[in-house]
């Protein structure tokens, strides 16, 4: 989970990224989702599938993200 949080932090704060780092982290998130989709909490999976990375990070911190247009 720490790797996931680290990737989400970088993606949601791209000004901190080094050249090529943002693309690498996006690919890593796609791979994490692909390999672990059935093991992830359904809400976290929803956020990652819809690229709602800020919401995913907020949720991982134990907070409640604002509801989006889909109601989640």
Order of alpha helices (4+ residues) and beta strands (2+ residues): alpha-alpha-alpha-alpha
